[in-house]
Amino acid sequence: MGPSAIRIAGVGDALRALGHDVADDGDVGVPAPETRGPGDPKVRYLDPIYHVCNRLRLRVCRALDQGDVPVVLGGDHSIAIGTVSGVSEHYHLKGQKIGLLWVDAHGDMNTPDSSPSGNIHGMPLATLLGMGHPKLVEMGEFSPKVRRENVCLIGIRDIDDTERAIIRESGVHAYTMRDVDERGMRAIMEEATGFATDGTAGFHMSFDLDSMDPGDVPGTGTPVKGGLSWREANLLMEMASDTGLMRSLEVTELNPILDVRNQSGDVAVDVICSAFGKRIL
């Protein structure tokens, strides 16, 4: 239901008003969880998540092949395995690599062995870095999808104990909410976009709405107080846009059942527009 809420909030018309041509490619088919067994408790719903992400990978890669900028709306953050695989594949076939800005309250760097829940939505960044279940890691028949030195994790504030060590040892550039408080979003984005574009063809932006404060975004399944403010999130997207090197975008973790009058859908449209040229003046 997350993509529908963002459509209803007017994302297509808002992007057209900024001068962009917009085509809606529809939804990737996703089976209802209650119609499938969870399977291995260490990687719950592995098979259906693999098939959904693989279909998404093909769509994203095709969009880039056609010269379009894919904007993926979700859904829990496990979809990033498909999105980033598709973006990376497009550039991999050209002998190029991509950077990754991952904006999230959570690290998403658990593995099947470290995860306390077995939920794959806590594992996508680790998977893209080559750590995780082989079926997901090897999607598209190459790994890793992104290099550690080109990955920046921004806004984290809720990390599992075992995951903390994984993040520290991974080699990614991690910016906690304390960093945001102390240094400010401008300094962090200047540094992060430098890392993400160092030797790459550009970067993918993976924006989890739970990176923002629940006061602004109530419609997310894993809210954590003390997140990015509305203005910080928009500045982040504006500075990503300023680089001219954002090759694709995804916005995840919108759950309309938990929302208030589609407030989170409206916020999602707002940050998407900031990523595509909306300015105050």
Number of C-alpha atoms within 10 A of each C-alpha: 11 22 22 16 23 23 17 14 20 15 21 18 14 17 20 12 12 14 11 13 11 15 9 8 10 8 12 12 10 12 11 8 10 7 7 11 12 17 11 12 13 19 22 18 18 20 17 17 21 18 15 18 25 21 16 24 25 18 19 27 22 16 18 18 13 9 8 16 16 22 17 20 22 23 21 19 24 24 27 28 28 28 28 31 31 28 29 30 26 22 18 15 9 10 9 14 23 27 32 30 24 25 25 25 28 23 27 25 28 29 25 21 12 17 20 16 13 21 19 28 21 24 27 26 27 23 30 26 19 20 20 23 18 11 13 26 22 17 22 17 11 13 20 18 27 23 19 19 15 25 26 25 23 28 28 25 18 17 16 17 11 15 22 15 12 17 19 11 9 16 14 17 19 19 19 19 21 13 16 20 11 10 12 13 22 14 12 17 22 14 13 24 23 15 22 28 20 16 13 18 18 22 30 24 23 22 26 24 33 28 29 28 19 20 15 16 26 23 25 25 16 16 20 18 14 16 26 27 16 16 12 16 23 21 19 22 24 21 18 24 18 14 14 13 17 25 19 23 22 22 27 24 25 32 23 22 13 14 17 12 11 21 16 27 28 19 20 25 22 21 22 23 23 24 24 20 19 19 12 5 3
